[in-house]
Amino acid sequence: MTPPRPAPTVEAPALLRPRGSNHVGMRQFNERVVLQAIRLNGSLPKADLARLTGLTAQTIGLITTRLVEDGLILKQDRVRGRIGQPSVPLSLNPDGAFAIGIKIGRRSADWLMVDFCGQVRQRQSLDYAFPDAHSLLPDIKERLQAMGDQLGALKDRLVGVGVAAPFQLGGWHKMLGLSEAQSETWNQIDLRAQVQAMTNTPVSFAKDTSAACVAELVAGRGRDLKNFLYVFVDTFVGGGLVINSHLHGGLHGNAGAVASLPCGMAQGDTAPTQLIHHASLWELEQRLTARGLDPHAAYDDRALATPFEAETQAWLKQAANALAHAVVSGTAFLDIDAVVIDGSFCRPLLALLIAQTQQALKRYNWEGLWPANVIAGNVGPDARALGGALMPLHANFAPDQDLFLKVGA
């Protein structure tokens, strides 16, 4: 029997609520609070900004004047027809700042440039069987410089580059059919340092699925959920963890590493298989290859069309049951609001995976637990590169500087 949930003793803080301070010496923090309020609520007049942030009207006036002068916010047309003086809504200036996110994966690399409002302005992609360091690193430099050059006169508003990649790109090399030497080449590369050497713009790094979790936290389900386990199904499945609206990295920055979750108990000297063997698109690739079909169909709409659909359905059944096991395990340890599942495949396939995972969960024993709500992510295949781009924007303009990257704490 499920135990009764204890009543909360304190009111939970509002999700990502920006609050300022009227104390002297808080100029930069208060500017960031105002920007965050506009980012979360859309165009706002000064009176509403004062109400939302707790800052005085005089402080709001000084801050917004500076932000307009700095090109970070814009004055909109006056709103008339109400009692009192016409109000002038203030909005973020899309050209106020830019950031580039680079996702380096086992099957592809993506470059996204986003503006101050988080909208994608530029996009580039590169597909490969597995990345070769000697050719990919120069390609990263060339595309990075080209994207910056396309900004023209706005190039000085590029505030940072965020790199999203697996901690060990050469990990599980036997599954991938790679030699140990190929694996070690990538495992020894410091990607943040390599990219930093290519640009004068500050470069940050996050595990690829943590970066995807950042994108979901800021631009997706994180606007409504304070605590969730995030699962991203790619060539290899991975994940992230959000606790109290913060990305939680854990001791080694590896929290939410669902790929390594054992899917059973050890039998004698035999270790159980891990989630990565059951819920990764690599497994679907192998099924398609064995049938003489294009394995890249796992990542696009062909996965649900003839002749690929039969293998996709078989993979779905296996992946859903394994993910259900991960959901129950995660819920037992974390008691979270939800499990958010997303991936680098087409949205109809994601919908089927969610539905079958929910069905599989009915076969598990939930006694002593509150059943988790399993929902689809909103961001999709761009999540890792988008999260990479959001990291420098956050570092430069958000009031809570460790919202995303607690791994460095």
C-alpha positions as CSV (number, residue, x, y, z in Angstrom):
1,M,0.0,0.0,0.0
2,T,1.4,3.4,-0.9
3,P,2.3,5.4,2.2
4,P,0.6,8.8,2.7
5,R,2.5,11.7,1.3
6,P,3.5,14.1,4.2
7,A,2.1,17.6,4.0
8,P,4.8,20.2,3.0
9,T,5.9,22.4,5.9
10,V,7.2,25.3,3.9
11,E,6.0,26.9,0.7
12,A,8.2,25.9,-2.3
13,P,9.8,28.9,-4.1
14,A,8.3,30.0,-7.3
15,L,9.9,28.4,-10.4
16,L,12.8,30.4,-11.6
17,R,11.3,33.5,-10.0
18,P,13.5,36.6,-10.5
19,R,13.9,38.7,-7.4
20,G,16.1,41.8,-7.1
21,S,17.6,43.7,-4.2
22,N,17.4,47.5,-3.5
23,H,20.7,47.4,-1.7
24,V,23.6,49.4,-3.0
25,G,26.3,47.4,-4.9
26,M,23.8,45.1,-6.6
27,R,23.8,46.8,-10.1
28,Q,24.9,43.8,-12.2
29,F,22.7,41.3,-10.3
30,N,19.7,43.6,-10.6
31,E,20.2,44.1,-14.3
32,R,20.2,40.3,-14.7
33,V,17.1,40.0,-12.6
34,V,15.3,42.4,-14.9
35,L,16.5,40.6,-18.1
36,Q,15.3,37.3,-16.6
37,A,11.9,38.8,-15.8
38,I,11.5,39.9,-19.4
39,R,12.8,36.6,-20.7
40,L,10.3,34.6,-18.6
41,N,7.2,36.9,-19.0
42,G,7.7,38.6,-22.4
43,S,7.4,42.3,-23.0
44,L,6.7,44.2,-19.8
45,P,6.2,47.9,-18.8
46,K,8.4,49.3,-16.0
47,A,5.5,49.1,-13.5
48,D,5.2,45.3,-14.0
49,L,8.9,44.9,-13.8
50,A,9.0,46.6,-10.5
51,R,6.1,44.4,-9.2
52,L,7.7,41.2,-10.4
53,T,11.3,41.9,-9.2
54,G,10.6,43.8,-6.0
55,L,12.7,46.7,-7.1
56,T,11.7,50.3,-6.7
57,A,10.4,52.2,-9.7
58,Q,13.5,54.5,-9.5
59,T,15.8,51.5,-9.7
60,I,13.9,49.9,-12.5
61,G,14.1,53.2,-14.4
62,L,17.9,53.4,-14.0
63,I,18.4,49.8,-15.0
64,T,16.2,49.8,-18.0
65,T,17.8,53.0,-19.3
66,R,21.2,51.3,-19.1
67,L,19.9,48.1,-20.8
68,V,18.4,50.1,-23.6
69,E,21.7,52.0,-24.1
70,D,23.6,48.7,-24.1
71,G,21.3,47.3,-26.8
72,L,20.0,44.5,-24.6
73,I,16.4,45.6,-24.5
74,L,14.1,47.5,-26.8
75,K,11.2,49.9,-26.2
76,Q,8.0,48.8,-27.9
77,D,5.2,51.0,-29.1
78,R,3.2,52.7,-26.4
79,V,0.1,50.9,-25.2
80,R,-2.9,53.3,-25.0
81,G,-6.5,52.9,-24.0
82,R,-6.0,52.2,-20.3
83,I,-6.5,54.4,-17.3
84,G,-3.5,56.6,-16.6
85,Q,-0.4,57.3,-18.7
86,P,0.3,55.1,-21.7
87,S,2.8,52.3,-20.9
88,V,5.9,51.4,-22.9
89,P,6.5,47.7,-22.9
90,L,10.2,46.6,-22.9
91,S,11.4,43.5,-24.6
92,L,14.6,41.7,-25.2
93,N,16.6,42.8,-28.2
94,P,17.2,39.6,-30.3
95,D,20.5,41.2,-31.6
96,G,21.6,42.0,-28.0
97,A,23.8,39.0,-27.7
98,F,24.7,35.8,-29.6
99,A,26.1,32.4,-28.6
100,I,27.2,29.3,-30.5
101,G,26.5,25.7,-29.4
102,I,28.5,22.8,-30.8
103,K,27.3,19.3,-30.4
104,I,29.9,16.6,-31.1
105,G,28.3,13.2,-31.2
106,R,29.2,9.7,-32.3
107,R,27.2,10.0,-35.5
108,S,27.1,13.7,-36.3
109,A,28.2,17.2,-35.2
110,D,25.9,20.2,-35.1
111,W,26.6,23.9,-34.9
112,L,23.8,26.3,-33.8
113,M,24.0,30.1,-33.3
114,V,21.2,31.5,-31.2
115,D,20.3,35.1,-30.5
116,F,19.5,36.8,-27.2
117,C,15.9,35.5,-27.3
118,G,17.2,31.9,-27.8
119,Q,16.1,31.7,-31.5
120,V,18.3,29.8,-33.9
121,R,19.9,32.2,-36.4
122,Q,22.4,29.8,-38.0
123,R,22.7,26.0,-38.3
124,Q,25.2,23.6,-39.7
125,S,25.5,19.8,-39.5
126,L,28.0,17.1,-40.4
127,D,27.2,13.4,-40.5
128,Y,29.8,10.6,-40.2
129,A,30.2,7.0,-39.3
130,F,32.4,8.0,-36.3
131,P,34.3,11.2,-35.9
132,D,38.0,11.3,-36.9
133,A,39.8,13.8,-34.6
134,H,42.3,14.8,-37.3
135,S,39.6,15.9,-39.7
136,L,36.8,17.0,-37.3
137,L,38.8,19.4,-35.2
138,P,39.9,21.6,-38.2
139,D,36.3,21.4,-39.4
140,I,35.0,22.7,-36.1
141,K,37.4,25.7,-36.3
142,E,36.4,26.5,-39.9
143,R,32.7,26.4,-39.2
144,L,33.0,28.3,-35.9
145,Q,34.9,31.1,-37.6
146,A,32.5,31.2,-40.5
147,M,29.5,31.5,-38.2
148,G,31.1,34.4,-36.3
149,D,32.0,36.2,-39.6
150,Q,28.4,36.0,-40.7
151,L,27.4,38.2,-37.8
152,G,29.2,41.1,-39.5
153,A,29.0,44.3,-37.5
154,L,27.3,42.3,-34.6
155,K,30.3,40.0,-34.2
156,D,31.4,41.7,-31.0
157,R,28.1,40.6,-29.5
158,L,29.1,36.9,-29.6
159,V,29.5,36.2,-25.9
160,G,30.5,32.6,-25.8
161,V,30.7,29.1,-27.2
162,G,29.2,26.0,-25.5
163,V,30.5,22.5,-26.4
164,A,28.3,19.5,-25.7
165,A,29.9,16.1,-26.1
166,P,30.0,12.7,-24.3
167,F,32.5,12.7,-21.4
168,Q,34.2,9.8,-23.2
169,L,33.4,10.0,-26.9
170,G,35.4,6.7,-27.4
171,G,33.5,4.9,-24.6
172,W,31.9,1.5,-25.3
173,H,34.3,1.2,-28.3
174,K,33.7,-2.5,-28.6
175,M,30.0,-1.9,-29.3
176,L,31.0,0.6,-32.0
177,G,33.5,-1.7,-33.6
178,L,36.4,0.7,-32.8
179,S,39.9,-0.2,-31.9
180,E,41.2,0.7,-28.5
181,A,43.6,3.2,-30.1
182,Q,40.6,5.0,-31.8
183,S,38.8,5.1,-28.5
184,E,41.8,6.4,-26.5
185,T,42.4,9.2,-29.1
186,W,39.1,10.8,-28.2
187,N,39.2,10.0,-24.6
188,Q,42.5,11.9,-24.2
189,I,41.3,15.0,-26.0
190,D,40.2,18.0,-23.9
191,L,37.5,19.3,-26.2
192,R,37.0,22.5,-24.3
193,A,40.7,23.4,-24.5
194,Q,40.8,22.4,-28.2
195,V,37.9,24.7,-29.1
196,Q,39.1,27.5,-26.8
197,A,42.3,27.5,-28.9
198,M,40.2,28.3,-32.0
199,T,38.5,31.4,-30.7
200,N,39.0,34.4,-28.4
201,T,35.4,33.9,-27.2
202,P,35.0,32.1,-23.8
203,V,34.3,28.4,-24.3
204,S,32.3,26.2,-21.8
205,F,31.8,22.4,-21.8
206,A,29.0,20.1,-20.7
207,K,28.2,16.4,-21.1
208,D,26.0,16.2,-24.2
209,T,23.0,14.9,-22.4
210,S,23.4,17.4,-19.6
211,A,23.4,20.1,-22.2
212,A,20.2,18.6,-23.7
213,C,18.8,18.7,-20.2
214,V,19.7,22.4,-20.0
215,A,17.7,23.1,-23.2
216,E,14.7,21.2,-21.8
217,L,15.0,23.0,-18.5
218,V,15.0,26.5,-20.1
219,A,13.1,26.1,-23.3
220,G,10.9,23.0,-22.6
221,R,9.3,21.1,-19.8
222,G,11.5,22.9,-17.2
223,R,9.2,25.9,-17.2
224,D,6.6,23.7,-15.5
225,L,8.6,21.0,-13.7
226,K,11.0,21.6,-10.8
227,N,12.3,18.1,-10.4
228,F,12.7,15.6,-13.2
229,L,14.9,12.8,-14.6
230,Y,15.8,13.5,-18.2
231,V,16.5,10.7,-20.7
232,F,17.8,11.4,-24.2
233,V,17.8,8.5,-26.7
234,D,20.6,8.9,-29.2
235,T,23.2,6.6,-30.7
236,F,23.8,5.8,-27.0
237,V,21.1,6.6,-24.5
238,G,22.0,9.1,-21.8
239,G,20.4,11.5,-19.3
240,G,20.5,14.4,-16.9
241,L,18.9,15.4,-13.6
242,V,17.1,18.5,-12.5
243,I,16.5,19.2,-8.8
244,N,14.7,22.3,-7.7
245,S,15.0,23.9,-11.2
246,H,18.8,23.4,-11.2
247,L,20.8,21.0,-13.3
248,H,22.3,18.7,-10.8
249,G,25.7,17.4,-11.9
250,G,26.7,15.2,-8.9
251,L,30.2,14.7,-7.6
252,H,31.8,14.1,-11.1
253,G,29.3,15.9,-13.2
254,N,27.7,12.6,-14.2
255,A,24.4,12.6,-12.5
256,G,21.6,11.1,-14.6
257,A,24.0,8.7,-16.4
258,V,21.2,6.2,-17.2
259,A,23.3,4.5,-20.0
260,S,25.2,2.6,-17.3
261,L,22.1,1.5,-15.3
262,P,22.1,-2.3,-15.0
263,C,19.0,-4.0,-16.4
264,G,19.0,-6.9,-13.9
265,M,21.0,-8.5,-11.2
266,A,24.4,-10.1,-11.6
267,Q,24.3,-13.9,-12.0
268,G,27.5,-15.4,-10.6
269,D,30.4,-13.8,-12.4
270,T,28.2,-12.5,-15.2
271,A,27.4,-8.8,-15.1
272,P,23.9,-7.7,-16.2
273,T,23.6,-5.8,-19.4
274,Q,23.2,-2.0,-19.1
275,L,20.4,0.3,-20.4
276,I,22.7,1.4,-23.2
277,H,22.4,-2.1,-24.8
278,H,18.5,-2.0,-24.9
279,A,17.4,1.6,-25.3
280,S,20.0,3.1,-27.7
281,L,19.5,3.9,-31.4
282,W,22.7,1.9,-31.9
283,E,20.7,-1.2,-31.3
284,L,18.1,-0.2,-33.9
285,E,21.0,0.6,-36.3
286,Q,22.3,-3.0,-35.9
287,R,18.8,-4.4,-36.6
288,L,18.5,-2.4,-39.8
289,T,22.0,-3.3,-40.9
290,A,21.4,-7.0,-40.4
291,R,18.4,-6.7,-42.8
292,G,20.6,-4.9,-45.4
293,L,18.8,-1.6,-44.7
294,D,20.2,1.9,-44.2
295,P,21.0,2.3,-40.5
296,H,20.7,6.1,-40.7
297,A,16.9,5.5,-41.1
298,A,16.9,5.1,-37.3
299,Y,17.2,8.9,-37.0
300,D,14.5,10.0,-39.4
301,D,10.9,9.4,-40.6
302,R,11.9,6.3,-42.5
303,A,12.1,4.4,-39.3
304,L,8.3,4.0,-39.3
305,A,7.9,3.3,-43.0
306,T,8.2,0.1,-45.0
307,P,10.6,-1.8,-45.0
308,F,12.2,-0.3,-41.8
309,E,9.1,-0.4,-39.5
310,A,9.2,-4.1,-38.6
311,E,12.7,-3.7,-37.0
312,T,11.7,-0.4,-35.4
313,Q,8.7,-2.1,-33.7
314,A,10.9,-4.9,-32.4
315,W,13.3,-2.3,-31.0
316,L,10.5,-0.3,-29.5
317,K,9.3,-3.2,-27.5
318,Q,12.8,-3.8,-26.0
319,A,13.6,-0.2,-25.5
320,A,10.3,0.6,-23.8
321,N,10.6,-2.2,-21.3
322,A,14.2,-1.2,-20.5
323,L,13.2,2.5,-20.1
324,A,10.3,1.5,-17.8
325,H,12.9,-0.3,-15.6
326,A,14.9,2.9,-15.5
327,V,11.9,5.0,-14.7
328,V,11.0,2.8,-11.7
329,S,14.6,2.8,-10.5
330,G,14.9,6.5,-10.8
331,T,11.6,7.2,-9.0
332,A,12.6,5.0,-6.1
333,F,15.8,7.0,-5.5
334,L,14.6,10.5,-6.4
335,D,10.9,10.8,-5.8
336,I,10.7,13.3,-8.7
337,D,7.8,15.1,-10.5
338,A,8.4,13.3,-13.9
339,V,10.6,11.5,-16.2
340,V,11.1,13.4,-19.5
341,I,12.1,11.4,-22.5
342,D,13.4,12.9,-25.7
343,G,15.7,11.8,-28.5
344,S,17.4,12.4,-31.9
345,F,14.7,10.6,-33.8
346,C,11.4,11.7,-35.4
347,R,8.6,12.9,-33.2
348,P,6.1,10.1,-34.2
349,L,8.7,7.5,-33.0
350,L,9.1,9.4,-29.8
351,A,5.4,9.3,-29.2
352,L,5.3,5.6,-29.7
353,L,8.2,5.1,-27.4
354,I,6.5,7.1,-24.7
355,A,3.2,5.2,-25.1
356,Q,4.9,1.8,-25.0
357,T,7.0,2.8,-22.0
358,Q,3.8,3.9,-20.1
359,Q,2.3,0.5,-21.0
360,A,5.4,-1.3,-19.8
361,L,5.3,0.6,-16.5
362,K,2.0,-1.1,-15.7
363,R,3.8,-4.4,-15.4
364,Y,6.1,-3.2,-12.6
365,N,5.4,-3.2,-8.9
366,W,4.9,0.3,-7.7
367,E,4.1,-0.5,-4.0
368,G,5.8,2.0,-1.8
369,L,6.3,4.5,-4.6
370,W,4.3,7.3,-6.3
371,P,4.1,6.5,-10.0
372,A,6.1,8.8,-12.2
373,N,4.6,10.8,-14.9
374,V,6.5,9.9,-18.2
375,I,6.3,12.7,-20.7
376,A,7.9,13.7,-24.0
377,G,10.5,16.4,-24.2
378,N,9.7,19.5,-26.2
379,V,13.1,20.4,-27.7
380,G,14.0,17.4,-29.8
381,P,17.2,16.6,-31.8
382,D,18.5,20.1,-31.4
383,A,18.6,19.8,-27.6
384,R,22.3,19.2,-27.2
385,A,23.6,22.0,-29.4
386,L,20.9,24.3,-28.1
387,G,21.8,23.6,-24.6
388,G,25.5,24.3,-25.4
389,A,24.5,27.7,-26.8
390,L,22.3,28.5,-23.8
391,M,25.1,28.0,-21.3
392,P,27.2,31.1,-22.3
393,L,24.0,33.2,-22.6
394,H,23.1,32.2,-19.1
395,A,26.6,32.7,-17.7
396,N,26.6,36.3,-19.0
397,F,23.0,37.4,-18.3
398,A,21.1,35.2,-15.8
399,P,21.0,36.1,-12.1
400,D,21.6,32.5,-10.8
401,Q,25.0,31.7,-12.2
402,D,25.0,28.1,-11.2
403,L,21.6,27.3,-12.6
404,F,23.0,25.0,-15.2
405,L,26.6,24.1,-14.3
406,K,26.6,22.9,-10.7
407,V,29.3,20.4,-11.9
408,G,31.9,23.1,-11.4
409,A,30.9,23.8,-7.8
